[in-house]
């Protein structure tokens, strides 16, 4: 049981670290991540809110992809005894 908890904790850390660059990539795809002009306070708030939203969407997407891979691996594993 400790091994399962440790593995899930490591996945949580990895997915947490991968979500931030992916959220930044999302913002740069929208061309609002690194504007050269001065932003108003409302624009800065909007960009921060959009980054947080993109972070959580990426986090959920990565974890869902990990669960799907685990489910497919579980379903395709041959656990029936051989004669």
C-alpha positions, 0 to 999 in steps of 0.5 A: 500500500505504501508503494502505491501511495508513493507512486501516486504522490510522485505522479502528482508532483510530476503533473504539477510541474508539467502543468505550469509550462503547458499553461504558459505555452497555452498563453503564448499560443494566445499571444498574451504571455509576453507582450512588450507594452504596458498592461493595465491592472485589469489586463494583468488580473485577466492574464493571471486568471487565465493562467490559473485556469489553464494550469488546472485544465492542464493538470486535469488533462494530464492526470486523466491521460495518466488514468486512461493509460493505466486503465488500458494497461490493466485491461490488456494485461493477461492475468488469466492463468496459463494451463 
